[in-house]
Amino acid sequence: MESHGAAPRFLAYPRAFTAQSGTDAVLRCQIAGDPRPSVLWEKDTAPIQPSGRFCVEAEGDMYSLRVSCVTPQDGGLYVCKAKNCVGETYAAATLRVEAGEHQQEEEEEEEGRAGGRAPTFLVGPTSVRVCRGEDVTFSCRVLGQPCPLLEWEKDGHKLHDLFESSHFAVGRQPEDWHYLKLFGVRPPDAGVYVCRARSGSKEAMAAAVLLVEPRCSPSDSTQMRRLRHACTDTWAPPPNGTPRAKAFAVSAGKHAKFRCYVTGKPKPEIIWQKDGKAVAPGRRHLIYEDREGYFILKVLYCQPRDQGLYVCTASNTAGQTLSAVQLQVKEHRLRFQVPLEDVEVAEREDAVLECQVPLGSIPTAWFLEDRELQPSHKYVMEECGVVRRLTIRDARTDDDGIYLCQMKDRGRSIAEVSVRGLIVKRLPRKLDVMEGENAAFCVETREAMEGISWTRNGLQLHESPRTVLKSFGRTHLLVLVHVTREDAGIICFSVGESLTSSQLRVKCVKRDPPSVPMAAQLSTEQSNAALLTWCPAPDAHHRPPSAYIVERREAAGGSWVQCLSTELPGRVQVLGDSVPREADYCFRVCAVNKHGRSDPVEFPGCVHLVPAVHLERGLQDARVRDGEDARFSVELSASVQGEWFMNGTRLQSEETGRFSVQRCGTEHSLLIRSARLRESGARVTFVASSVRDSAILHVQAPQARIVPVPEARRLRELLAGLPLLLECEVSPTGAPVCWLKDGEAVVPSETLGIQAEGCWRRLHIPTAVPSDSGTYTCDAGDDTVSFVVTVSEAPVRIISSNEEAPHTYVAGQRVELWCQLSRAEAPVRWYKDGEEVEEG
């Protein structure tokens, strides 16, 4: 029986993701398969259940895993597995969670409360110098909470990358002591060893230097001669003068550079020889390993005596191999009659170099290595006929070096000036290192000295985790570990009155973005989809991209927008579901890494894509008053055309009509002007593609409003007996109101009347009395206004009396005193000679 279908395959792989703690992280991928595959996400081999902070989504063939409010515990390896009846596949991505500053502070406080402590080196590893074949142990004592994890490295490389496991041992001893032990050290083992201690989120570092003296016993030499060829190199010619030795020619005074590339583990030991004799580093012989792994011998300012057969011997425990080259030095036709001769002087003495040119008219120039010298008090230059003389006054350690007298456009004469003093091996004039590398400086003195000093830019250097200072007898070392651009400057070594200096130059690491992808093609065979294919750049292995970014834009114009990214080149499919609106689209792709991005390359042609639409925000019922405007709006997932209906009747936008239909991007809106009470309960429907949504229009009676009444009219004070009129204006005209006094409904009577005239509502009391005081409220249902009324009695006055009548009486005669008051019920008191008269 024949099977139909296709196994799942990734069109876009999930990418490694870095998120700040507390933010959301989303891992996305695109998977195709027939039948549609089932997709499962795992973290660290454990299945993820979509709940809580983990949300799994699928739209078309786009699948995503969202982790909300990530924490450091959410970091790890996430695997997306896709499976159907035909087959299965999976892809993995790493989620890294970085703690924010606030969280780091909280973690530090929490570690402090829990007894956490940053790692600290109580005793650091000690720099040592040993002979070849000896065992070496670096020991250190480290404290930290939780217990620190230690890692050792040499010259920036992990030990396992350099040594076989039998060559070293790492361990721990009681009382927080740790050690690194090297067995049977060889010269290639020399270097800077760094111990890193990590405890939680904290780290500490300490460094030490290992020097290996290249002493070799006779038995070692015999064993080395017995070794068979086991290493590989780039030349591999037979040794010692065979015809296969390559010839290399250089002009006198120029440099000769020999390179030998050798691989092997353990790291091979390199010995350079000239005519069977070992070549030692010196003023004119530089021996080193460059950053690309080549072993270099550089012969500076070649002279005829430098001619010969140079052999590079590489050996390790597995065997040895040889490479050879024949050096020829070509002298200039016009030579010096008397060349320069090497000079040796004591420090602070004058050094004199003298030579003779063929003709006195030939101009010459003097050089200290690659720096042309100018006449000065320090450098005295003389010409007398054919004689050329350079006097170096008050020679110091840094005057030690190679001097050249050069005829213009002709030959050179070379001599070495040796300055005898306390310092017998000076610093290099300059040292170039890359950021993150180690910068090592070595000085040798005539004898073991005390009172030495290292400075950088005039400031004293002291021992620190990144600064190693060590003296082995006559040898004095300075190592700057993992240099930064701030370490650049003038490095000086001084002892007594002798001084030597070097310029340390720190170069930035070259950061190259990847090259442009190639062979970009666009296929439109599948409906409503674009299949994009491309190939990586030819030099992708030199500048590898970390991801490819695909961008889109509308063919009619506009800006480019990223639509997806993938870590692997090849093919991806862009579906109509992923575009924001229906249009013709163009695509381009570029390669990116942490150093930048390549120029984009466009896919030829364009494709018409239509997005799948769904509701982002649906319709909501509208509630308005009679005569007010009603507004309905809906938001879709993509920009498409739509239509509005009310009770099944299609609504069209009219400039002067009651209906206004608008669309802004993915938002559609309907405005109904002056909604009518009879339209209450109408169903408003929006239709676009496969989307249909409805809502109800509710229209209520117009809302009654009371025109604001000034405060002076709302606070009423009057005397008893006067009329009281409270009034306010309402809208609409027929709005009913209810009058209240102190919260109780007011009942019309002979002494209180309620009137309604047009927009005015009144309460009238013809004759007010104190009992009419209180708070009167006009309530229109949706609005109210209150009046505070205070009715007070008028002051009591004496209107008339018999005060002016004669009051002469005969004993026994009746006495009558009277007065008439303005208010009959007002109480009075009578007094005789200041004392109140009591009735009786």
PyMOL commands that set and color helices and strands:
alter all, ss='L'
color gray80, all
select helices_A, chain A and resi 72-74+101-113+159-162+165-167+187-189+218-226+304-306+397-399+485-487+576-578+677-679+711-714+770-772
alter helices_A, ss='H'
color red, helices_A
select strands_A, chain A and resi 6-12+17-20+25-34+38-43+46-47+54-59+62-67+76-83+88-98+117-123+128-131+136-145+149-154+157-158+168-173+177-182+191-199+202-213+232-233+246-251+256-263+269-274+277-278+285-289+294-299+308-316+319-330+343-346+351-356+364-368+371-372+379-384+387-392+401-407+412-420+423-425+430-434+439-445+453-456+459-460+467-472+475-480+489-495+498-507+518-523+529-535+547-554+561-566+571-575+583-593+596-597+601-602+607-609+615-617+622-625+630-636+643-646+649-651+659-664+667-672+682-688+691-700+705-706+715-719+724-731+738-741+744-745+753-757+760-765+774-779+784-792+798-801+819-821+831-832+835-836
alter strands_A, ss='S'
color yellow, strands_A
deselect
rebuild
show_as cartoon
